[in-house]
Amino acid sequence: MGTLATLVSLLLLWAQAPCWSHSSEWTYSGGELDEEHWPRGYPECGGNRQSPIDLQRRKVRFNSALRALDLEGYGDDEAGQFPVTNNGHTVQISLPSSMRMTGPDGTVYRAVQMHYHWGGESFEVSGSEHTIDGMRRAMEIHVVHYNAKYESYEVAKDAPGGLAVLAAFVEAENAENTYYSSFISNLASIKHAGQSTVLHGLSVLNMLPQDLFHYYSYEGSLTTPPCTQNVRWFVLADSVKISNVQVWKMENTLLTHQNRTLQNGYRSTQPLHSRVVEANFRYFPSSVILSFIPYVLGSELRSYLHRIENNIQYLVESLEEVKRQV
Ligand SMILES: *[C@@H]1O[C@H](CO)[C@@H](O)[C@H](O)[C@H]1NC(C)=O
């Protein structure tokens, strides 16, 4: 009887066993576990607190209590060695736990890794995961951290409030960003999925946008399987600029496990449901002021007024920051 029960439960286990062999076989498109079918293998991907999302600026709630993030050890570039891997989905840079981020509520997070999401599959150079008012930027950086109250990333990755991601957009311009040169030229040496190299003297700070103060924040998930819903997101409002050629190299150098060019590695935006996105800055639609100026006044005057408007907005934000610190 005991043996029969064991046999039956073994059979049941076998029947429930997933039909893929290891977790790296999920994809964004193509195959059994494409994005649409992630919830089949990873139920949390079908949850109601998923990332990425569309950041709709009109609906974002201003919260003056969202203090600046405190980034520690992000610029320690001299002595560092950074393992870099093509994991078949993206290029991932391992980060030392001496890199830390303190959130607005005082929670301390330790850095684990950073990686990129990009597009490149069609003529459109767009591959960010979050969108702003529906617009997808060229690329997106994710610096993944775990809550320092847990002893390791392994523990924190499944624990409540376990993770925080500092995200930033990358935009394409004509000028080369020299802080990216060595990183991008090294991609050729990790062309195949599973290959690794070591980068020396990387400054994560320099690879991020200038303005680290203004950000959006909300509760979400990992944007890849298992889509764990324990991520506090900080999405910077400013973006990094790299050249069109640098974006092109990011989009056309690495290969997936199937030896296909690693492109369009981003997840589509997920429903917000009952969540509210907050920001530590106010949004002024530029049309509010400019709409009062008739077009007949000419483009020079309009652009002049636009500059004044931007300066006023900057002053208002600076005053709010001063108020907060007093
Ligand atoms: C990908 O290409 C490499 C090098 O040419 C080869 O060793 C490997 O078997 C290929 N993998 C697949 C899945 O075709």
The ligand as an SDF file (V2000), in Angstrom:
LIG
                    3D

 14 14  0  0  0  0  0  0  0  0999 V2000
   26.5600   28.5310  -31.8110 C   0  0  0  0  0  0  0  0  0  0  0  0
   27.7930   28.8010  -32.4610 O   0  0  0  0  0  0  0  0  0  0  0  0
   28.9230   28.2420  -31.8200 C   0  0  0  0  0  0  0  0  0  0  0  0
   30.1910   28.7000  -32.5520 C   0  0  0  0  0  0  0  0  0  0  0  0
   30.0360   28.6650  -33.9340 O   0  0  0  0  0  0  0  0  0  0  0  0
   28.7950   26.7210  -31.7700 C   0  0  0  0  0  0  0  0  0  0  0  0
   29.8910   26.1600  -31.0680 O   0  0  0  0  0  0  0  0  0  0  0  0
   27.4820   26.3510  -31.0580 C   0  0  0  0  0  0  0  0  0  0  0  0
   27.2830   24.9620  -31.0750 O   0  0  0  0  0  0  0  0  0  0  0  0
   26.2850   27.0660  -31.7010 C   0  0  0  0  0  0  0  0  0  0  0  0
   25.0820   26.8130  -30.9150 N   0  0  0  0  0  0  0  0  0  0  0  0
   23.9120   26.4780  -31.4450 C   0  0  0  0  0  0  0  0  0  0  0  0
   22.7810   26.2820  -30.5080 C   0  0  0  0  0  0  0  0  0  0  0  0
   23.7580   26.3460  -32.6410 O   0  0  0  0  0  0  0  0  0  0  0  0
  1  2  1  0
  1 10  1  0
  2  3  1  0
  3  4  1  0
  3  6  1  0
  4  5  1  0
  6  7  1  0
  6  8  1  0
  8  9  1  0
  8 10  1  0
 10 11  1  0
 11 12  1  0
 12 13  1  0
 12 14  2  0
M  END
$$$$
